[in-house]
Amino acid sequence: MDFLSVQNLESRKNADLLVLPFWQEKNSVKSVIAFGKLDSYTKIPLQSSDFKGKEGEVLCLYVDEKHEKRIAMLGLGEPGKISVERLRRCFSSLAKFCHSKKLKNINVVMPIIPSIPEEDVVRGVSEGLLLTNYAFTRYKTDKNSHPTLLEKVTLIQAGKGFLSFADKYKTIASGVYLARDLVNGNADDITPKYLSDVALLLSQKFKTIQTTIFNKKRLEKEKMGLILAVNRGSKDEPLLIILEYVGNPKSKDKTILVGKGVTYDTGGLNLKPTGSMETMKCDMGGAAVCLGTIQAAATLKLKVNLTVVIATTENSISADSFKPGDVYTSYLGKTVEIGNTDAEGRLILADALAYSVKKLNPTRIIDFATLTGAMEIALGNETTGLMSNNDALADSLIRSGSDTFERAWRLPLFEEYKDQLKSDIADIRNIGGRPAGSITAALFLQEFVGNTPWAHFDIAGTAYLNKPRHYHPKDGTGVGVRLMVDFLQNLG
């Protein structure tokens, strides 16, 4: 979808639809700005109370206009309640209306909202349209079943910087699309090798990105015993993918973003039951966030240094599968008793985190993982769980989550919970039972980061949805990409 801008209504080109925004007031509906002669078209719907200006309400008028044959009256709700997120939801409703009418080209009169900075107004409008304007159709052979998506949006009465702001959020949305596509693809297609190919393509596209890939032999040489253990049941070899983006070569500050890349999770010998395995192609959602984030960072030329580390493998079943009750040795040298082979994500992350600390000189480490079903039980699908050993880092990430509405809620890492991970035969156990399952999983990871400032996002409830919500589609959401780009932008 492309953005254009014009200074006034008279300068607009022909389109399928003209969008006029309205406020819902106590006993009336008020246009956000004056529409001139176009007010004559909206007069009757307002007098008849057919349109109330409610948040996300869309009323289509058919008119005899030179530039458009349709006018959409778009409700923004009550002025006192408007926010960037409410703008996203309103313009998401508009995008869905356009999809239903198969409209490709629209003109949008931009709302002027004194209480919200101009860039944030553009952010709400553009993200509401962009994040909704997505469809995963790779496996649909009937082209007629493909939805008609918006192709061009002209912003009317836009300020000088509006177009650059819109293009910025389009770039970030492209990172979200990449993450969604990776999560939605067949597990037979989105293999560890496929993820490495995506990484290599990014390094070919951007001179600021260098990609290194550890194959199975290199992982054996590095003694990454936990990644190798999880991989034992799979026909596809495991990989450690490292992408280094250098946006500020004069600085030693470096953020390392680690992603869980389990491309399909059967649960291993602790096999998942029917109803729990069908969506497990999403278990590489953390890796998808990492790739979407570094693509956006490189495209925006952010003045930061970002290294992405992805540990990736299937967790499959064969005669060689790693076994519950056995002990395996991590890259750090710490031995791990396997209490459950379905707690595999923390194992591959442990080796990736320990390697990052020892070899990659991080200022901070942030990991994303669809790690625990307990997180979805605790926080549902609206909020991502955050755990951290560093208050300043956690506060910054929570702030970025609030600004992007990819909200995060911090859970404690109290030392008392560590007792659940004690093992009689190894240094640590990989699972601590049902109580505080998400917290004990994070405490396991904390054992492998030392004193490095570290934050862990458990996106099990937010990376994949069973039904669409607002501007998030069914299945992969790409949640985490916008949060991380916002965080990186604010580092400097």
C-alpha positions in Angstrom: 0.0 0.0 0.0 1.4 3.4 -1.0 0.8 6.7 0.6 0.4 10.1 -1.2 -0.5 13.5 0.2 -2.2 16.7 -1.0 -2.7 20.0 0.7 -6.4 20.4 0.3 -9.6 18.8 -1.0 -9.5 20.7 -4.2 -6.1 19.1 -5.1 -7.2 15.5 -4.7 -7.2 13.0 -7.6 -9.9 10.5 -8.5 -10.4 7.6 -6.1 -12.9 4.9 -5.1 -13.8 6.6 -1.8 -13.5 9.8 0.1 -13.2 9.5 3.9 -14.5 12.2 6.2 -13.9 11.9 10.0 -16.5 12.9 12.6 -16.6 13.2 16.4 -19.4 11.8 18.5 -20.6 14.5 20.9 -23.1 14.3 23.7 -26.2 15.1 21.7 -24.8 15.5 18.2 -22.2 14.6 15.6 -19.6 17.1 14.6 -17.2 17.0 11.7 -13.5 17.0 12.8 -12.8 19.8 10.3 -14.9 21.8 7.8 -15.6 20.0 4.6 -16.9 22.9 2.6 -19.5 22.0 -0.1 -19.2 18.3 0.9 -21.2 19.1 4.0 -24.3 19.0 1.9 -23.9 15.3 1.4 -23.6 14.5 5.1 -26.4 16.8 6.3 -29.3 14.3 5.9 -27.5 11.3 7.6 -26.7 13.6 10.5 -30.2 15.0 10.8 -31.8 11.5 10.6 -29.4 10.2 13.3 -28.4 7.3 10.9 -24.8 8.1 11.8 -23.8 8.7 15.4 -20.0 9.1 15.0 -19.2 6.1 17.3 -15.7 4.8 17.4 -15.0 2.9 14.1 -18.6 3.5 12.7 -18.6 3.7 8.9 -21.5 5.0 6.8 -21.2 4.9 3.1 -22.9 7.6 0.9 -23.2 7.3 -2.8 -22.8 10.7 -4.5 -22.4 12.4 -7.8 -19.0 13.8 -7.2 -16.2 14.5 -9.8 -13.5 12.7 -7.8 -15.3 9.9 -6.0 -18.7 8.1 -6.2 -18.6 7.2 -2.5 -18.1 9.1 0.7 -17.4 7.3 3.9 -18.4 9.0 7.1 -16.0 7.6 9.7 -16.7 7.9 13.4 -13.8 8.7 15.8 -15.8 8.5 18.9 -15.7 11.1 21.7 -13.0 13.8 21.4 -12.1 13.5 25.0 -11.3 9.8 24.6 -9.3 9.9 21.4 -5.8 8.4 21.5 -3.4 6.9 19.0 -4.8 3.4 19.7 -8.4 4.6 19.1 -7.3 6.1 15.8 -5.7 2.7 14.9 -9.0 0.9 15.7 -11.1 3.5 13.8 -9.0 3.3 10.6 -8.8 -0.5 11.0 -12.6 -0.5 10.7 -12.3 1.7 7.6 -9.8 -0.7 6.0 -12.2 -3.7 6.7 -15.0 -1.7 5.1 -12.8 -1.1 2.0 -12.0 -4.8 1.8 -15.7 -5.7 1.9 -16.4 -3.3 -1.0 -13.2 -4.3 -2.9 -11.9 -0.7 -2.9 -8.2 -0.1 -3.8 -7.7 3.6 -3.9 -9.0 6.0 -1.2 -8.7 9.7 -0.3 -8.6 10.3 3.5 -9.2 13.7 5.1 -6.7 13.8 7.9 -8.1 14.6 11.3 -6.6 17.6 13.1 -6.4 16.7 16.8 -4.7 19.4 19.0 -4.2 17.0 21.9 -2.1 14.5 19.8 1.2 15.4 18.0 1.0 15.3 14.2 3.3 12.3 13.9 1.2 10.3 16.3 -2.0 11.2 14.4 -0.3 9.8 11.2 0.9 6.8 13.2 -2.6 6.0 14.3 -4.1 6.5 10.9 -1.4 4.7 8.9 -1.0 1.8 11.3 -4.7 1.2 11.5 -4.8 0.9 7.7 -1.5 -0.9 7.2 -1.8 -3.6 10.0 -5.3 -4.4 8.8 -4.4 -4.4 5.1 -2.8 -7.9 5.2 -3.8 -11.3 3.9 -2.0 -14.6 3.9 -3.0 -16.3 0.6 0.1 -18.4 -0.2 -1.8 -21.7 -0.2 -5.1 -20.5 -1.8 -5.2 -21.6 -5.4 -8.5 -19.8 -6.2 -7.5 -16.2 -7.0 -11.1 -15.2 -6.7 -11.0 -16.0 -3.0 -8.1 -13.6 -2.4 -9.3 -10.4 -0.6 -9.0 -7.1 -2.4 -6.5 -5.0 -0.4 -5.9 -1.3 -0.4 -3.3 -0.2 -2.9 -3.2 3.6 -2.6 -4.1 6.1 0.2 -4.0 9.8 -0.3 -3.8 11.9 2.8 -5.6 15.2 2.4 -4.8 18.4 4.3 -1.6 16.7 5.4 1.3 18.7 6.9 4.8 18.7 5.3 6.1 15.7 7.3 2.9 13.6 7.1 4.1 11.6 4.1 7.5 10.8 5.6 5.8 9.7 8.8 3.4 7.4 6.9 6.3 5.9 4.9 8.1 5.3 8.2 5.2 3.3 9.6 4.8 1.5 6.3 8.4 0.3 6.7 7.7 -0.9 10.2 4.6 -2.7 9.0 6.6 -4.5 6.4 8.6 -6.0 9.2 5.3 -7.0 10.9 4.2 -8.6 7.6 7.5 -10.6 7.4 7.0 -11.9 10.9 3.3 -12.8 10.1 4.3 -14.6 6.8 6.9 -16.7 8.6 4.6 -17.7 11.4 1.7 -18.5 9.0 3.7 -20.6 6.6 3.7 -24.4 6.6 6.1 -26.0 9.0 7.3 -28.1 6.1 8.2 -24.9 4.3 9.4 -22.6 7.1 12.3 -24.9 8.2 15.5 -23.9 9.9 17.1 -23.8 6.5 14.4 -21.4 5.3 15.0 -19.1 8.2 18.7 -19.0 7.4 17.8 -18.2 3.7 15.7 -15.3 4.9 18.7 -14.1 7.0 21.1 -14.4 4.0 18.7 -12.5 1.8 18.6 -9.6 4.3 22.4 -9.5 4.4 22.4 -9.3 0.5 19.8 -6.5 0.6 21.5 -4.4 3.3 25.2 -3.7 3.4 24.8 -2.9 7.1 23.8 -6.6 7.9 26.2 -9.5 8.1 24.9 -13.0 8.5 26.7 -16.0 10.1 25.2 -19.4 10.3 26.3 -22.3 12.5 25.4 -25.7 11.1 25.2 -28.9 13.1 29.0 -29.5 12.9 29.7 -26.0 14.2 27.2 -26.5 17.0 28.9 -29.7 17.9 32.2 -28.0 17.9 30.9 -25.2 20.1 29.4 -27.9 22.4 25.8 -26.5 22.3 24.4 -29.6 23.8 20.9 -28.4 24.5 20.2 -27.3 20.9 21.6 -30.6 19.7 19.5 -32.5 22.2 16.2 -31.0 21.1 17.2 -31.6 17.5 17.8 -35.3 17.8 14.4 -36.4 16.6 14.4 -34.2 13.5 15.6 -34.9 10.0 16.5 -31.2 9.5 19.7 -30.1 11.1 19.6 -27.4 13.7 21.1 -24.0 13.1 22.2 -20.9 15.0 21.6 -17.9 12.9 23.5 -14.6 13.7 22.7 -11.3 12.0 24.7 -8.3 12.9 23.3 -4.8 12.0 25.8 -2.0 12.5 23.9 1.3 12.4 26.3 3.2 14.6 29.9 1.9 14.1 31.4 4.6 16.4 29.4 3.2 19.4 30.1 0.1 21.5 26.5 0.0 22.6 24.9 -3.2 21.3 21.5 -4.7 21.7 21.2 -8.5 21.2 17.8 -9.9 20.2 17.5 -13.6 20.7 14.6 -15.6 19.2 13.2 -19.0 19.7 12.9 -20.7 16.4 11.2 -24.1 17.0 9.8 -24.5 13.5 7.4 -27.2 14.6 6.8 -28.5 18.1 5.3 -32.0 18.6 6.3 -31.9 22.3 8.9 -34.6 21.7 8.4 -37.8 23.6 6.2 -35.9 26.0 3.8 -35.7 23.0 1.3 -33.0 22.8 -2.4 -34.2 22.6 -4.8 -33.5 19.8 -5.9 -29.9 19.9 -2.6 -28.7 21.2 -0.3 -29.5 18.3 -2.2 -28.1 15.2 -0.9 -24.6 15.6 2.6 -25.4 16.6 4.1 -24.1 13.4 3.8 -20.8 15.3 6.5 -21.9 17.8 9.1 -20.0 15.8 7.2 -16.7 16.5 10.2 -15.3 18.5 12.5 -15.9 15.5 10.0 -14.2 13.3 10.0 -11.1 15.5 13.8 -10.9 15.3 13.8 -11.1 11.5 11.0 -8.5 11.2 12.8 -6.2 13.6 16.2 -6.2 12.0 14.6 -5.7 8.5 12.8 -2.6 9.8 15.9 -1.3 11.6 18.1 -1.6 8.5 15.5 -0.1 6.2 15.0 2.9 8.6 18.8 3.1 9.0 18.5 3.3 12.8 21.6 4.7 14.5 21.9 1.6 16.7 23.9 -1.6 16.7 21.6 -4.7 16.8 22.6 -8.3 16.7 19.9 -11.0 16.2 20.6 -14.6 17.3 18.1 -17.3 16.4 18.3 -20.8 17.7 16.2 -23.0 15.3 15.2 -26.6 15.1 12.2 -28.8 15.0 11.2 -30.7 18.1 10.2 -34.0 16.5 10.0 -37.6 17.4 12.2 -40.5 16.3 14.1 -43.3 17.9 16.9 -40.8 18.5 14.7 -38.3 20.4 16.1 -36.8 23.6 14.5 -38.4 26.6 12.7 -37.2 29.7 14.8 -38.1 32.8 18.2 -37.9 31.0 20.8 -35.2 31.6 22.3 -33.0 28.8 25.2 -30.5 29.0 24.6 -26.9 27.9 27.1 -24.5 26.1 27.7 -22.9 29.5 28.7 -26.3 30.9 25.7 -26.4 33.2 24.0 -29.7 33.2 20.2 -30.0 32.7 17.8 -32.7 33.7 15.0 -33.0 31.3 11.7 -33.1 33.2 9.6 -32.7 30.1 10.7 -32.7 26.4 7.9 -30.2 25.6 9.8 -27.6 27.6 12.3 -27.4 24.7 12.2 -23.8 23.8 14.1 -22.7 27.0 16.8 -25.3 26.2 17.7 -23.9 22.8 17.4 -20.4 24.1 19.7 -21.2 27.0 22.6 -22.1 24.6 21.8 -19.0 22.4 21.8 -16.7 25.4 25.0 -18.1 26.9 26.8 -17.8 23.6 25.6 -14.3 23.1 26.9 -13.3 26.6 30.3 -15.0 26.1 31.1 -14.1 22.5 29.0 -11.1 21.2 29.7 -8.3 23.8 26.1 -7.3 24.6 25.1 -4.1 26.4 21.7 -5.7 26.8 19.9 -8.9 25.8 16.2 -9.2 24.9 14.6 -12.5 24.0 11.3 -13.3 22.4 9.7 -16.7 22.6 6.4 -18.5 22.4 7.5 -20.2 25.6 4.8 -21.3 27.9 1.1 -22.1 27.8 0.9 -20.8 31.3 1.5 -17.3 30.0 -1.7 -17.4 27.9 -3.6 -18.7 31.0 -2.1 -15.8 33.1 -2.5 -12.9 30.7 -4.7 -14.1 27.8 -4.2 -12.7 24.3 -4.1 -9.0 25.1 -0.8 -8.7 26.9 2.7 -10.1 26.6 4.5 -11.3 29.7 7.8 -9.6 30.5 10.5 -10.7 33.0 13.8 -9.0 33.5 16.8 -8.8 35.8 17.1 -5.1 35.2 14.6 -2.4 36.2 15.7 0.3 33.8 15.6 -2.1 30.8 12.2 -3.4 31.8 10.8 0.1 32.3 12.0 1.2 28.8 10.4 -1.9 27.2 7.1 -1.4 29.0 7.1 2.2 27.9 7.6 1.1 24.2 4.9 -1.5 24.7 2.5 1.2 25.9 3.4 3.6 23.1 2.8 0.9 20.4 -0.1 -0.7 22.3 1.9 -4.0 22.2 1.5 -4.0 25.9 3.7 -5.9 28.3 3.1 -6.8 31.9 6.1 -7.5 34.2 6.1 -10.7 36.3 8.5 -11.2 39.3 11.6 -13.3 39.3 11.6 -14.0 43.0 14.5 -16.3 44.0 12.1 -18.5 46.0 10.6 -19.8 42.8 14.0 -21.3 41.8 13.5 -24.1 44.3 11.1 -25.7 41.7 14.0 -26.1 39.3 16.2 -28.1 41.6 17.5 -31.4 40.4 18.8 -34.4 42.3 21.0 -35.5 39.4 22.0 -32.3 37.5 22.7 -28.7 38.1 19.2 -27.7 37.1 15.9 -29.1 35.8 14.2 -27.7 32.7 10.7 -27.5 34.2 9.4 -26.6 37.6 5.8 -27.9 37.5 2.5 -26.2 37.0 2.8 -23.4 39.7 4.2 -20.1 38.2 5.2 -22.0 35.0 6.1 -18.9 33.0 8.2 -17.5 35.9 10.1 -20.7 36.4 10.8 -20.9 32.7 12.3 -17.4 32.8 14.3 -18.2 35.9 15.7 -21.1 33.9 16.8 -18.7 31.2 18.3 -16.3 33.7 20.8 -18.9 34.7 22.4 -18.5 31.3 22.8 -14.6 31.1 25.0 -13.9 34.1 24.9 -10.2 35.1 24.1 -8.9 31.6 21.0 -6.7 31.6 18.3 -9.0 30.2 14.6 -9.1 29.4 12.5 -12.0 28.4 9.2 -11.7 26.4 6.9 -14.7 26.6 4.6 -14.1 23.5 2.8 -17.4 23.8 -0.6 -15.6 24.1 0.0 -12.7 21.7 2.0 -14.1 18.7 -0.9 -16.2 17.3 -4.6 -15.7 17.5 -7.5 -18.1 16.9 -9.7 -15.2 15.6 -9.0 -11.6 14.4 -8.9 -8.8 16.9 -8.9 -5.1 15.9 -6.1 -4.7 13.4 -4.5 -8.1 14.2 -5.5 -10.9 11.8 -6.3 -14.5 12.7 -3.1 -16.6 13.1 0.3 -14.8 13.1 0.2 -11.2 14.5 3.8 -10.1 14.3 3.4 -8.6 17.9 6.9 -7.5 19.1 8.2 -6.0 16.0 6.7 -2.5 16.5 7.6 -2.6 20.2 11.2 -3.4 19.5 11.6 -0.8 16.7 10.2 1.8 19.1 12.6 0.7 21.8 15.6 0.9 19.4 14.5 4.3 18.2 14.5 5.6 21.7 18.0 4.2 22.7 19.8 7.2 21.4 
